[in-house]
Amino acid sequence: MAENRPLADRMRPTSLDMMVGQQHLFGKNGTLRRLIEGGRIGNMIFYGPPGTGKTTAANIIADMSGLTLRRLNATTASLGDVKEVINDTTGLFGSAGVLLYLDEIQYFNRKQQQVLLEYIEDGRVVLIASTTDNPYYYVYKAVLSRSSVFEFKPVSPEDITVVLRRAWDTLNGDRRLSKTASDEALREIALRGGGDVRRAIGLLENAYFMTDDELLPETAKELSANSLGNYDSTDDVHYDLLSALQKSIRGSDPDAAVFYLAKLLEGGDLISACRRLQVIASEDIGLAYPMAAAVTRACCESAKELGLPEANVPLSHAAVLLATAPKSNAAHIAYASAAADVHSGKGQTVPKHLQSPLFEGYKYPHDFPRNYVEQQYLPDDVKNAVYYHPGDNKTENAAKAYWDSIKKR
């Protein structure tokens, strides 16, 4: 008779040696393994995509430490639930200490996190909080300062395949059958898990019941034709992809640029892709190829008019154009330097000859040869500042040579 517990729960590791993935944390020289085995169990925050072992790690740590484990989910828990956990610390079952595992801590508001802080500060509970969002954005800074932060990464297909083999054997054992599955077929399912072990096990269960005798790779591919991994247009993965898109274009890698663009568009995120490409056109290509901004703008407007999926045509045009174009951030850097002086309080008074409405002493450049005349434009305390330094590219070199000749440098 098959167990009623979900298969993913039954496959959950019960020791550090059974953990898959997260070698940087639980491998032989992993940071968390060394801390735990050294007897150091402090407040921790685990962050990373779903299905990467955060809850499992908390369970194992509680077992190894001898602490009483209590679980809460911040999406539904209240301060009353937290206080109930605290009350356990005074009772018989909490005499050895209580480990509170708080899932999705980002859903606790500032006040709730401040109350939680009181309890972890005086040592009544050891907190392990988990989140799929970047804790540096969503977790109260005072809680962060009293916790160690550990990042969980998507699990590789190779590691997921190991778990799937165990899960397949478990299903066979439950039903006293001997269905077979090749490593290739299991790897196809692992790939479609997108780094999420729990999701991959769910797909495996479907595959098992679709299989008569042998699981074929073709059947595995049918389970999830489009695997977008852990992409969500509102979480950190979204921002990671936008960052990777910009860095790939900045690094002049058109292949990586279209890959990350595809991840965004196949996830349905048209607007963010358009916004980021337009920023890149001016921030990273800029004056080296000024028309890039106009072309990118046209491609983005076209993409929004077309909608998905056809929007990928003009946007891939823009991404490859930007990746292969010459690069200059000179204008962007010039602005940042000027802004720094503004924020430091410099330049409070505009030169008198530039002040409206009299313009007393102002020289109108178009009245002079070659439409140029030397005069002071910056305020007195920054009059010698140089914010713009031309980039080393054909367009800016030509502009520099032109102005050097006019200004007789």
N, C-alpha and C positions, 0 to 999 in steps of 0.2 A: 504494500500500500504506500503510495507516494505521500511525502510530507506536505502539509498545507503551507508551511512557511515559504515565502518567496525564495526562489533559487539564489538570487543575488545575496540574500541574507545568509543563506546556508553556506555560501562560498566565502563568506567574510573571514579573513585570516584571524587567528587567535594568538599569533606571536609575531615578533619582528622578523623572524626568519621566513615567515610565510608571506610577508608583504611583497607585492610586485610593484615595480617602478619606484620612484622617489629614492634612488640610491644615494643621492646627496644628503638625504635625511636619515635613512634607515640601513644603508649599506654598511659594510664592515667598518668603514671609517666615517660613517654618516654623523652629522652634527647632533641630531636628536638621539640617535642610538648611544653616542658617547655620554650625553647628558643624563639620559635615563639610567644607563648601566652604572653611571657614576653616582647615582642616588640623588641627582638634582631634578626635582619636580617642581617647577615654578609656574607662574602664570604664562600662558601661551596663546598666541593667535595664529590659527592656520588659515591661509587663504589660497585659493586656486579654483579651477573649474570643478564642476560636479563629477562625482564618480572617480576621484583620484586618491581616496583613502583617508580623508580627514576624520570622518567619524570612526573608522576602523582604528586609526592611530590612537584616538582618545580612549577607546575601549581597552586597547592593549596597555596603554600607559596606566590606566586606572587599575588593571589587574596586577601589573608589575609593582605598583606603588603601595598596594594594600588600602588605598583610599576608597571610600564609598562613592560610587558613581551615580550622579543624578543628571538627567538630561532635560533640557528645555529647548524649545524652538521659539526664537524671538518674534516670529510672525504671529504667534498665538499667545505667547506667555505674557503675564502681567507682573507688576512689582509684587503682587501677592504671592505669585508662584515662586519668585526669587526668595521672598521672606520665609516661605515654607521650607525651602531648601536650607536656609540659614538655621532654622529651628532644629534641623537634623543634627547640626553640629553640637548641640547641647544634650542630645539623647544618646542612648546606648549604641545605636547603629552608626552614629557619627563620631564616636570616641576616637577613632583612628584618623579622622579627618575626612572632609567631603571634597570631592572633585566635581565641580559643576561644568558640564559640557553644554555650552550655549551655541546652538546652531543659528546661522544667519544673523549674527549680532548687529549687522547694519540696520536691521529693522527696529532696534531699540533706539528711542530718541535720546537726546542729550540728557534729560532729567533721569531717565531710567538707567543710563550708563553711569551717571554720577552716583546714584544710589548703589549700584553694583560696585563701584569703586570703593565705597566705604567698607564693604565686606571683604574684598580681596586685599585691602590695605592693612587690615588688622589681622589677617591670616586665618579668618574663620573658614574661608573656602579657597581652594586652588581653582583658578578659572582656566578652562580651555575653550576659547571661542573660535568659531569657524565662520568664514564668509567667502562668497564667490566674488566679492568686490574688493577693490584695493583698500585695505584697512587704513592707509594713511589719509584717505579721503573721508571715510565713513565712521571711523572709530574715534571716540573722544580721546584727545591727546593725553590726558592724565591716565587713562586706562592703557594706552599704548606705551607710555613711559614706564609702566610697571609690568610690562609683558615682553616676552621674546616673540618675535614675528618669524614665522616659517612659511615659505612658499611651496605649495604642492603644484607639480607640473603635470600636463596631460601624460597619460601612461602610453608607452610605445606599443605599436601593434605586436611586437615580439613578446613583450611581457603580458599583454592581454591574452595572447594565444595560449600561454601556459595556463591561465585561469580557465579559459574556455575548454581546454582539454579535460581539466578536472571536472568542470560542470557537465560536460558531455558524458563522462563516465558515471557521474552521479545520477543523471537522468536514466541512463541504461540500468543502473543498479536499482533504482526505484521501481522500474517496470520489468525488471528481469529480462531485458532485451539485449541484443548485441549489435545495435546499429553502428555503422562506422562513419568516420569523418576524417578526411585527409587533412594534413597540416595546411595545405593550400586553401581548402575550404574554410577552415577555422581562421586563417589569416585574413581572408576576405571579410569575414564577420568582424574581426578585430579592427580592420581598417575603417569599417562603417561605424564603429563605436566612437570614432573621433577622439580618442584619448580618454573616454569615459568607460570604465570597467563595468559599471552597473548597466549602462545602456547596451553594451556589447553582450552581456549575459542575457538581457531581455530579448535581443535579436536571436541569440542562440536558441532560446526556448522555442521561439517561433519556427526556427529552422528545423529543430528536432521533430516537431509535430507535423512538419511538411514533408518529412523524409520517411520513405518506406524502409530501405535497407542501408543506403549509403548517401551521405550528404555530399553533393557535388558543388564545386565553386560557382556554377551557374545559378544554382538555387540560392546560394549565399548572396549573390549579387542582386537577386530579385527582391531581397528583404528590404533594402534601403537604397534605392537607385541614386539618391543624392545625399551624400553624407557631408554635412557642413561642420562637423565637429561640434565644438562648444560655442559656436558663434551666437551672439545675442547682441542686437543693435544698441542695447542699453548698458552693457557691462564692460569690464576692463578689456576683454578680448577685442571688442569693437575699437577701443582706443589704441590697443596694441597694433591692430591691422592698419589703422590710419597712420600710425607712427611708422610702421614698416613700409607702407606705400611711399611716404615722403622720403624716408631715408634711402629707399631703393632708387627713387628718381634722382635724389641729390647725388647718389653714388654712381649715376649714369648706368644703371643696370635695367634695361628695358624688359628683360625676362622676368625678373623679380617684380617689377612694377605692374606688369599685366597679371601676374599671379595674385598679388594682394588686391588688385582692383577686382579680379574675378571673385575672390573670397567675399569682398564687400557686396558686389552686385548680386551674386548668387544667393547671398543672405537677405536680399531685398533692400539693401541700404543705398539707394540712389542719391539722396540729398547729401549725405555726409561725404560721399565720394566726390560729388561736384564741388562742394565747399572746399575740400582739402586740395583738389587739383588747382582750383583758382588761387589758393594761398601759395601753393608751390610755384606757380607760374611767375609770381612777383617776388617771392622770398628767395627762391633758389636759382631761377633762371634770370629774372630781372633784366638789368640793362645789357646783359650779354646778348640777349635776343628779345628786344622789347615787344615784338609782335606775338611772342608766346602767350602773353596775357590776353590779347585780343582773340587769338585762335582758340585758346582754352575756354574763354568765356563763350564763344560761339558754339563750341562743342558741348558745353554744359547746358546751354539754353536749348540746343537741339535735343540733347538727351532727355531733358525734362519734358519737352513737347512730345517726344516719341514714347517715353515710358519704357519700363522693362517688358520684355527682354531686349528689344531693339536698341535701348539706350547704351548697351555695351559697345556698339559700333563707334559712335562719336567719342565715347569716353576712352576707349582703347587707343583711338587716334591721338587724343590729347596726352595720354599717359606715355605712349612711346615717343611722341614728339618732345615732351618735356625731358624724358630720360636721356634722349640722344642729343639734346640741345646743349650749347655751351652754357656754363654756369657762372653766376655772379650773385653774391649776396651783399654787394657794396652798398646799395641803396638802403637795404634793411638794416645793415650795421650802422650806417650813417644816422638813421632815425634813432636807433637804440642809444647811440652816443649822445645825440642831442637831447633825448628824453632824460638821460641821466643828469645832464646839466639843469634841465628844467626842474626835476625833482629835488635837486640840491639847492634850489632857490635862486639860481643865476638868471640874468637877463630880465630883470623886473621892469626895466624902462626901455621902450623902443626908441631908437635914435630920432631926434626931433624932426629931421627932414623926411622921415617916413611916416610921421604921425598925421592922421587925418584931422581936420580937413585942409590945413594950410600948406602942408608939405614944404615948409620953409627951407630953402636951400637944396631941394631935391633936384637931381639932374635926370632928365628924361632920356634913357639910353637911345631911343630911336632918333634923337636929334644929333647923334654923334656918329662918326665913321664906323662902319661895320656893326652898328647898333650896340656899341659897348662903350661905357665910361666907368672908370674906377671910382667907387665911393663906398662908404661904410654901410653895411646892411645889418650886421649883428649888433646887439647891445654892447656898451662899452666894456663890461666885465668879461665878455666872451668874444671880443672883436677879432682876436687872433686864433680862435678855435678852428680846427679843421675836422669836420665830421665825415666828409665823403672822401674816400680813397678809391680811385677807379680800379676796377678789377682788371686782371690781365687777360683780356680777350679782344677780338678784332673790333667790336663795336665801341667799347669803352676806350680802347687805345686810340681809335680814330677821333673820338670826341675830345679826348685829352689833348691830342696833337693840335686839333682845331683851336681849342681855347688857349692853349699855350701860345700859339702864334698870334691870336688876337690880343691876348693880355701881355704879349711880349715878355714872357718869362724866360 
